[in-house]
Amino acid sequence: MYAWGPGVEASYDATWPTPFRAWSMWRHAAEYFPHLQLHKTCDLSPNKAYIFGYHPHGILAFGGWFTFGTNVLGFENKYPGIDVRVLTININFRAPFLREYLLLHGVCSVSKTAILRMLGKGKSVFIALGGGSESLLASPGKYDLILKRRRGFIRCAVQTGASLVPVLGFGEPDTYSTISRLPHSSPIRQFQRYLERSLGFTLPLAFGAGVILPVGLCPYPVPIDVVIGPEIPVERYQGDPCGAEFDAVVDKYHRIYCQGLQELFNQHKEKFAKGASDLRLVE
């Protein structure tokens, strides 16, 4: 199952033990933020597979990692029996030691092959859906999402019958200050887009708190409230996944997901993000 080298097939099986999820270091790391909490809105059956979509990505998706990559916020206690794996881009598995470090946290590949395989085995997955593209839009108080053109996770749900679960990280955009409103024609923005296309990630212009100086690379110690919404049941599609009928089903569930995400934001904005901008699907 596992061998040294550039491949990421080891991450497809997700059978490695995950002792680092309970690592005490993560508890101390979470204490850096003055308020980091997971909010459960309803029960989820342990007998189903789920795709948890996290929004917004921000710069490093701290809320998503602490919720699903570790057990610091008590996910395993609040949702017993749900085996969820954080997904990341394949390039992160091409470096020795980093690869093992990720696997020991249960992190897996975000490729379609890996997702379908895990969902087919009854495991759930977590994806920060905006990815590197959305990190370029990150700005304090702004909830601008790249979701209109995201269809891959919906396709995987329709093919497997996995339920969709929207997740909102209130406070995630406030962890860094950014220079995000660059024109698309600027050399810096073109270089950022090039990195995203060629490597799968990019380098947003972000700065936060410093250790000695007032400005640095550490995130601002701001409150983060992660709200896991109710599931959106998806009926498994039995036909050809390449036809127009399949695409119509995908579009239907995409609309339902976007609507559910908007409703979740509206229900909790005044409590966790008062004064922030409204949720916007910009791309």
N, C-alpha and C positions, 0 to 999 in steps of 0.2 A: 504493500500500500504506500510506503514512504521511501523515498530515495533522495539523496542530495542532487541538486541540479536546478535548472530554471523552471521546471514544470510546477504546476500547482495542483496536481491530481490528488495529493494527500489531503488537501483542504476540502475536496469534494465529499469525502466520506464522513467527515465531522465525527470521527470515532475516538479521537484523542481524549484523554482525561483533561479536565479543565480546572486544575487546582488554583490557578492564579485568579480566578473569578472571586475567590474568598480571601485573597491576599490582604493582610492587614494594612499594607501600604496604601491601598485604595481608600480605606476609611480615613486615614490621615490626609490624603490628597483631597478628598471630598470636603474636609473641614476647612479647606482654604476658602471655600465659598461660605459666606455667613448664613445662607439659607439655600439648601439644595434638597428638594423633596419630590417624591413621586406621588401622584394623585390618581387613584383608581376611581373610575366612573361606573364600572359594572363588572360582573364576573365574566370570565372566559372559560369555556370548557377545556379541560386538559386532553380531551379526546379528539381535538381538531388541530389542524395546522393553520398558522396565521402568517401574514405578511404585515409587519409593523413598519409603517412609513413615518419617518421623523421629519419634522419641519419646525423652524427653518434650519438649514445646515449651519449657518453662522460660519465662523472660521474653522473651528475644530469639533463642533458638535459635542461639547462637554456633557450636556444633559443626556444625550443619547448614549454615550459611552458608559457613564456611571450607572444608568438604568439597566442597560442590556449587556454591557461588557463585563460588569461586575455585579455583585449582589449587595453593594453598599446601601442602596435605597430600598432593599427588601423586595425586589421583584419576585424572587422565588417563593417568598412567603405569601405575597399578595395574590400571586397567580400560580399556585402549586401545580406541578405536573406538566408545565409548559416548558419544553426544551427549546430555547430560542438562541440563535447564533447570529452574531454581528457579521455583516458582510463588508468586504473592502475590495479595492481594485487589485488586479492580479500582480501588478508590479511590486506590491508590498511583500509578496511571497518569493521574490527572486533574490532576496538578500539572506544569506545564511545567518542564523541566530535571530534575526528579526522574524523570519518565518516561523521558527520554533516558538518564539515568544508569543506570536499571534495565535498559533495553534493551541498553545497551552491556556489561552483565554477562550478558546472555542471559536475564534474568528475564522471565517471561510471566504471563499471567492464569491464575488458578486456576479460572476458570469451566469448566463442563462442556463447552461448545462448544470452548474452546481446548484442553482436555485431549484430547478425542476427535480433534481435528484433528492435534495433534502426535503422538499415539500412532499415528494412521493413517499418518503420514509416516515412521514408524520412529524418531522421537525418544523419549527417555526423559524422565520428569519427576520432580521432587523436591517433596514436600509435607510440611510440618510439620503432621501430621494433627490434633493437638489444638487448634490455632488459639488465638484469643483466649480462648475458654472455659477451656482448659487452663492458660493463664497465670495465671488466678485461683486455681488450685490449687497453683501452684508453691511449693515450700518446701524448704530445704536437707535433703538426705537422703531426700526423699520422691519416690517414683516412682508417683504417682497419675495415671492417664491417662483422657482422654475418648475412648473408642473404641467402646463398645457401640453408640452411636447413629450412628457414622460408617459410612455405607454407600456414599456417592457414589464414592469411589475404587475400591471393589470393582465397582460397576456399570460404571465406565469400563473396568476391566480385563477384565470378562466380555464387554463389547461389542466389544473390540478384540483380545482374546487376549494382552494385555500381561502379562508376569510381575510378580508382587508381590515386593518385596524389603524386609523389615523392617530398620530401622536404629536403633540405640540410641546415645544420647549420654550415656555415663556421666560424671557430674560436672556435667551441664547444670543440674540443680536447685540446685546450690551456688553459682552465679554471683551470686545476689542473695539477700538476706534479704527476706522478704515478710510482710505481714499478710494471710493468706489464709483464715483460718477465721472469716469473718464470717457471721452468720446471713443467710439468704436474704431475711428481712424488713427488714434494716437499710437505711437510705436510701443508704448508700454502695454496697452490693451491688446495689441496684436501679438505681442510676445506672450502674454498670459494665455491667450486663446490657442497659440501654437503649442504651448506646454500641455494644455488640456487635451488637445487633439492627439498629440503624439505620445504622451505619457499617461494620460488619464487623470492627472491632477494639475493644479496651477499654483501660483504664488500670489495671493492677494496682498495688497499694500496695507498692512495692518500693524498697529502698535497698541500696547496696553500698559500695564503697571511695570515699574522697574524695581529692582532689588536695592540698588544704591541711588540711581538717578530717578527722577519722577516719571520718566518714560522708559519703557522696556518691552520685552517680549512676553512677559507673564500676563495672563488674563486679568481683567479687573475683577476684584472680589464682589460680584454682584449676586443678588438672589436669582435662582433658577428653579422654576416650577415645571416639572414634566407631567403633563396630563395625558393619560392613555384613554382614548375614547372608546365608545362601543364598537363592536365588530360589525362589519358589513358583509353579510353572507353572500357567497358567490356560488352559483350553480355551475358545476363542471360541464364544459362543452365537449360533446362527444364526436363532433364532426371534424372536417378538415380545418386545421389551424392556419391555413394559408388563403382561405377564400374570403369573399366579401362579407358573407354572413358572420364569420368569426370576427372580422374587423368591426362589424356593427355591434356585436355583443361587447367587445372590448371598449368601444366608445360609450356604450350605455353604462358600464360599470365605472368608467373613468368619470363620467358626469356625476354618478352617485357618490363616488369617493370625494370629489372636489366639493360637492354640496355638504357632505358629512363633515369634512374638514372645516369648512366655513362656519357651519353651525357650532362645532366644538370651540372654535376661536371666539365666536360671538358670546357663547355661554360663559366663558371664563376670562375674557379680556378685562373687564372692569375689576376683577379680583386680583389678577396676576400681572396685567400689563396696562394699567390705567395711564392714559396720556400717550400711549404708543399709537402708531399709525394703524389703519385697518389692514387686514390681510389682503394682499393683492397677488393674483396670478399674472405675472408679467410676461412670461414666455412659456 
